[in-house]
Amino acid sequence: MDAASQLGHAPGHGAASDGQTGRHRRRRALGAGVSLVVIGALLAVALSTINLHALGHALASVQLGWVLVALALMAAAFIARGEAWFVGVRAALPGAAVSRLAVTRALLIGMATSSVTPGRVGEVLRAWVLARRLGSTGDYLALVAGTLVVQTLLNVTALTILSVIAVAGGTGSHSVLAISAGSVLLPIGLVGLLLVAPAALARASRSGSAPLRRLVDWLAAQTARARIGLTVLRRPGRFAHAALAQLTAWGLQLGVCYTTLLAVNLHPHAPVAAAAAVLVAVNITAIIPVTPSNIAVFQAACIAVLAGFGVNAEQALAYGLILQGVEIAVALSMGGPSLIREGLAWHHARPRPDPASASPVSAGS
């Protein structure tokens, strides 16, 4: 599909497009302002409490061999995530002409975008890229979003398991476990909503004004498409495949956190529990990231968690910088080529509406 046709504007909508562009620029400026304020505040606190000489020594003592291992594990984790998502997409669209590589590229583009933008832009973009690959984004975006609900459910399950490991390691705090266990309610709630919404919308479409009925009919169509994205939940074999791949990705990321401890010469008591606690904390604080790649907040989470394992602030900050550097380096090095392969560029790394009209999506049950 021609990228220009997807990224261009429909004829006759110049004024509306200019207005949307202006609003988009104002939102980006506001987001950048908030990010700068947060980063500035956290840096001010860090500079007032961190011994810069000790921090420099910790960074200078990093063992590059372990950093290379962490980079390899992170790359493998991204590939495993791509496999899990591909299984969900193929379960929903068994006849679709979409390859494992195309799905993985969409995921990598989202990962790379999340590294340079605040908020959840990367998640939206990867859904848009894959929907664009499947055909019209208007046809497939809701369906792809449904597959991401399944991914979220698996992610929360993994975070809950990691929280148990962290607490069992003696962090002395059960708050992380409680937050992770509680967050599982969100994807479960979304799945439940998608299951009950069609009947409720069908009743609503039989009453009200014509504009309201059109809106309800549109919502019903989007909900039906999103439900198709949940198909893997009804396929035990494929769901087991997806779950194994996604949990393997989390296991590899746990390995990244552990090898980064070794890279920074940290040897806390219960190192696996410490790595698990860090992985849970940085993901929970990134639910709504206010800075690109959650910079500064990421390091603050590492300092707070590792303090419970006897690690001082300077060493924990060095750890957070290296760990996030590994994640960003892999995301950009894998996501950049994927973006180019999809016929896009970095300034295209935001989804835009598809002017094509939507048509029903069907899939074999």
C-alpha positions in Angstrom: 0.0 0.0 0.0 1.3 3.4 -0.9 2.4 5.3 2.2 1.6 8.7 0.7 -2.0 7.7 0.2 -2.3 6.8 3.9 -0.5 9.8 5.2 -1.9 12.4 2.9 -5.1 14.6 3.4 -8.3 14.1 1.6 -9.2 16.7 -1.1 -11.4 19.5 0.0 -10.6 19.3 3.7 -7.8 21.9 3.8 -9.4 24.1 6.5 -10.3 21.3 8.7 -6.8 19.8 8.3 -5.1 23.1 9.2 -7.3 23.3 12.3 -6.4 19.7 13.3 -2.7 20.4 12.6 -2.8 23.5 14.9 -4.5 21.5 17.7 -2.0 18.7 17.3 0.9 21.1 17.5 -0.5 22.7 20.6 -1.0 19.3 22.2 2.6 18.4 21.4 3.9 21.6 22.8 1.9 21.1 26.0 3.2 17.5 26.3 6.7 18.6 25.7 6.3 21.3 28.4 5.0 18.9 30.9 7.8 16.5 30.1 10.4 19.2 30.6 8.9 20.3 33.9 8.9 16.7 35.2 12.4 16.0 34.0 13.6 19.3 35.5 12.0 18.7 38.8 13.5 15.2 39.1 16.9 16.4 38.0 16.9 19.1 40.6 16.1 16.6 43.3 18.7 14.2 42.0 21.4 16.9 41.8 20.7 18.0 45.4 21.0 14.5 46.8 23.3 12.5 44.5 27.1 12.4 44.9 28.1 13.1 41.3 31.6 11.8 41.9 30.3 8.5 43.2 27.8 8.4 40.2 30.7 9.0 37.8 32.7 6.2 39.4 29.8 3.8 39.1 29.3 4.6 35.4 33.0 4.3 34.7 33.1 0.9 36.3 30.4 -0.6 34.1 31.3 -4.0 32.6 30.6 -3.8 28.9 30.5 -7.5 28.4 27.3 -7.7 30.6 25.9 -4.7 28.8 26.2 -6.6 25.5 24.5 -9.6 27.0 21.7 -7.3 28.2 21.4 -5.9 24.7 21.0 -9.3 23.1 18.4 -10.4 25.7 16.4 -7.3 25.1 16.4 -7.8 21.3 15.3 -11.4 21.9 12.5 -10.2 24.2 11.2 -7.9 21.4 11.1 -10.7 19.0 9.3 -12.9 21.4 6.7 -10.2 21.9 6.3 -10.0 18.2 5.6 -13.7 18.0 2.9 -13.5 20.7 1.2 -10.7 18.9 1.4 -12.5 15.6 -0.3 -15.5 17.0 -3.2 -13.3 18.2 -3.5 -11.6 14.9 -3.5 -14.8 12.9 -6.1 -16.3 15.2 -8.4 -13.3 14.5 -7.6 -13.2 10.8 -6.6 -16.7 9.7 -6.8 -15.8 6.0 -5.1 -12.4 6.2 -2.0 -11.9 4.1 0.2 -10.7 7.0 3.5 -12.2 7.8 5.2 -12.7 11.2 7.8 -10.2 10.1 5.2 -7.5 9.3 3.6 -7.9 12.7 7.0 -7.8 14.5 7.9 -4.7 12.5 4.8 -2.9 13.6 5.6 -3.8 17.2 9.2 -2.5 16.9 8.0 0.7 15.4 5.7 1.2 18.4 8.6 0.4 20.8 10.9 2.9 19.0 8.2 5.6 19.0 7.6 5.1 22.7 11.3 5.8 23.3 11.1 9.3 21.8 7.6 10.4 22.7 5.6 10.7 26.0 2.2 9.1 26.6 1.1 5.9 24.9 1.8 7.1 21.3 3.8 3.9 20.5 0.9 1.6 21.3 -1.4 3.6 19.1 1.1 3.8 16.3 1.8 0.1 16.2 -1.9 -0.7 16.0 -2.2 1.9 13.1 0.8 0.5 11.3 -0.5 -3.1 11.4 -4.1 -2.0 10.4 -2.6 -0.1 7.5 -0.7 -3.2 6.5 -3.9 -5.3 6.6 -5.8 -2.9 4.4 -7.8 0.2 5.4 -7.2 1.5 8.9 -10.9 2.2 9.2 -11.6 -1.5 8.6 -9.0 -3.0 10.9 -8.0 -0.6 13.6 -10.6 -1.7 16.1 -9.8 -5.4 15.4 -6.1 -4.8 16.0 -6.9 -2.9 19.2 -8.8 -6.1 20.3 -5.6 -8.1 19.9 -3.8 -5.6 22.1 -6.3 -6.1 24.8 -5.2 -9.8 24.9 -1.5 -8.6 25.0 -2.4 -6.4 28.0 -4.0 -9.2 29.8 -0.9 -11.4 29.4 1.4 -8.5 30.4 -0.5 -7.9 33.7 -0.4 -11.7 34.4 3.4 -11.5 33.9 3.7 -8.5 36.2 1.7 -10.3 38.9 4.1 -13.2 38.7 7.1 -10.9 38.9 5.6 -9.1 41.9 5.3 -12.4 43.7 9.0 -13.1 43.0 9.9 -9.6 44.2 7.9 -9.9 47.5 9.2 -13.5 48.1 12.7 -12.1 47.8 12.1 -10.0 50.9 11.5 -6.5 49.7 9.4 -6.0 52.8 6.7 -4.3 50.7 3.5 -5.8 49.4 2.3 -2.6 47.7 3.9 -3.6 44.4 2.1 -6.9 44.4 -1.2 -5.3 45.3 -0.9 -2.8 42.5 0.0 -5.5 39.9 -2.8 -7.8 41.0 -5.3 -4.9 41.0 -4.2 -3.8 37.5 -5.4 -7.1 36.1 -8.9 -5.8 36.5 -8.4 -3.3 33.6 -7.9 -5.9 30.8 -10.5 -8.2 32.3 -12.9 -5.3 32.4 -12.2 -4.4 28.8 -12.8 -8.0 27.7 -16.1 -8.1 29.6 -17.1 -4.8 28.1 -16.5 -6.1 24.6 -18.5 -9.2 25.3 -21.6 -7.4 26.7 -21.5 -4.2 24.6 -23.1 -5.6 21.4 -26.4 -6.5 23.1 -26.6 -3.2 25.0 -25.8 -1.2 21.8 -28.4 -3.2 19.8 -31.1 -2.2 22.3 -29.9 1.5 22.2 -30.0 1.6 18.4 -33.7 0.9 18.5 -34.5 4.1 20.3 -33.4 7.7 20.1 -32.9 10.1 17.3 -31.4 9.3 13.9 -27.9 10.8 14.7 -27.8 8.9 18.0 -28.7 5.7 16.2 -25.9 6.3 13.6 -23.5 6.8 16.5 -24.7 3.7 18.2 -24.5 1.7 15.0 -20.9 2.9 14.5 -19.9 1.9 18.0 -21.6 -1.5 17.6 -19.5 -2.1 14.4 -16.3 -1.1 16.1 -17.1 -3.3 19.1 -17.8 -6.3 16.8 -14.4 -5.8 15.1 -12.6 -5.5 18.5 -14.3 -8.8 19.6 -12.8 -10.5 16.6 -9.4 -9.4 18.0 -10.1 -11.6 21.1 -10.5 -14.8 19.1 -7.2 -16.2 20.4 -8.9 -16.5 23.9 -11.2 -19.1 22.4 -8.4 -21.1 20.8 -6.7 -23.0 23.7 -3.7 -24.1 21.6 -3.0 -20.7 20.0 -3.6 -19.0 23.3 -1.1 -21.3 25.0 1.4 -20.4 22.2 0.8 -16.7 22.6 1.0 -16.8 26.4 4.3 -18.8 26.3 5.8 -16.3 23.8 4.7 -13.3 25.9 5.9 -14.8 29.2 9.2 -15.8 27.6 9.6 -12.1 26.6 9.1 -11.1 30.2 11.5 -13.7 31.3 14.1 -12.4 28.9 13.5 -8.8 30.2 14.0 -10.1 33.7 17.3 -11.4 32.5 18.1 -7.9 31.1 17.4 -6.4 34.6 19.6 -9.1 36.2 22.5 -8.8 33.9 22.5 -5.0 34.2 22.9 -5.5 38.0 26.1 -7.5 37.1 27.1 -4.8 34.6 27.0 -2.1 37.2 28.8 -4.4 39.8 25.8 -4.6 42.0 25.3 -7.6 44.2 22.2 -7.1 46.4 20.8 -9.8 48.5 18.2 -11.8 46.5 19.4 -10.3 43.1 16.6 -12.1 41.1 14.0 -10.6 43.4 15.7 -7.2 43.0 15.6 -7.5 39.2 11.9 -8.5 39.3 11.0 -5.6 41.6 12.7 -3.2 39.2 11.0 -4.6 36.2 7.6 -4.3 37.9 8.2 -0.8 39.2 9.4 0.7 35.9 6.4 -0.8 34.0 3.9 0.4 36.6 5.3 3.9 36.5 5.1 3.8 32.7 1.4 3.1 32.5 1.0 6.7 31.6 4.5 8.0 30.8 4.8 11.8 31.1 8.3 11.9 29.5 9.7 10.2 26.4 10.5 6.6 27.4 9.6 7.7 30.9 13.1 9.2 31.4 13.8 10.4 34.9 10.7 8.7 36.3 12.4 5.4 35.3 15.5 6.2 37.2 13.5 7.4 40.2 11.7 4.0 40.3 15.0 2.2 40.2 16.4 4.2 43.1 13.3 3.7 45.2 13.2 -0.1 44.6 16.9 -0.9 45.0 17.0 1.1 48.2 15.1 -1.8 49.7 17.9 -4.1 48.7 20.6 -2.1 50.3 21.8 -0.3 47.1 22.8 3.4 47.5 21.3 6.1 45.3 24.3 6.7 43.2 24.7 3.0 42.2 20.9 2.7 41.7 20.9 5.8 39.4 23.8 4.4 37.4 21.9 1.1 37.1 18.7 3.0 35.9 20.7 4.9 33.3 22.3 1.8 31.9 19.1 -0.3 32.0 17.1 2.4 30.1 20.0 3.0 27.7 19.9 -0.7 26.8 16.1 -0.5 26.2 16.2 2.6 24.1 19.3 1.5 22.1 17.6 -1.8 21.1 14.2 -0.1 20.4 15.7 2.5 18.1 18.2 0.2 16.4 15.4 -2.3 15.6 12.5 0.1 15.2 14.3 2.6 12.9 14.9 0.0 10.1 11.3 -1.3 10.6 9.9 2.2 10.0 11.9 2.6 6.8 10.8 -0.9 5.6 7.2 0.2 6.1 7.8 3.1 3.8 7.6 5.7 6.6 9.9 8.2 8.2 10.2 9.5 11.8 8.0 12.5 11.1 5.3 10.1 10.1 5.5 8.4 13.5 2.0 9.3 14.5 -1.3 7.8 13.3 -3.6 9.9 11.1 -7.2 9.2 10.1 -7.8 7.0 7.1 -10.1 8.8 4.6 -11.3 5.5 3.3 -14.8 4.5 4.3 -15.1 1.5 6.7 -16.5 -1.8 5.6 -17.4 -4.8 7.6 -14.5 -7.2 8.7 -15.2 -10.9 8.8 -13.1 -13.8 10.0 -13.6 -17.5 10.3 -14.7 -18.6 13.6 
